[in-house]
């Protein structure tokens, strides 16, 4: 269930493909001038880059699947909204604030039994480390953030549009699908972009405790055997990932913005 694309290894595959060309030996020799770099390290960086992207994208997907409906309910159950219910609104708000108040690094350890239980059901292995297991705390950790961002995005929709739809007899579901989400889509996309960037930092944290990704390289080659060349490469790749996420997010926002 959690592992949609177990063979996701684009950069590692690319590096191994390039290693068959004549220039590869010269490239490896050049890299070997820097402390800690050799062919195995190049493949290792490519592999952990793949793991970082994998965990960021999939946990963002699962976090959205959880956070989107939660955010919609947070908005629609508010006072004077289409599903006005003070009890439901209070409970949802309390639950969301509770999860948001827990620092991610503490949440990561706190839900280890739950992570182990989920992985036992989904994969038959009661594990809490690795790129698949990391999706559980990552998704749970980011879902409340997404929910609040979705709620804030919907709050920016002009109330007059909602009232007009209600006066024409639209059902709550129709209002959500045809008024709220389309009107708030640019803000929602921008919010999800920010979320993915935040997730990139979370993924580095889970990597630092042994779940793979660039965070694991940073821990080993930054803490245990400091190698500046490897650390700088990891840092540059993380920056490039963030810039890429922001670029794609901005492009999508332009497409969904109503002119």
Helices and strands as residue ranges (DSSP letters): H 10-18, H 23-31, H 39-76, H 86-100, H 104-110, H 112-123, H 134-155, H 159-167, H 172-175, I 176-180, H 181-206, I 207-211, H 214-219, I 220-224, H 228-256
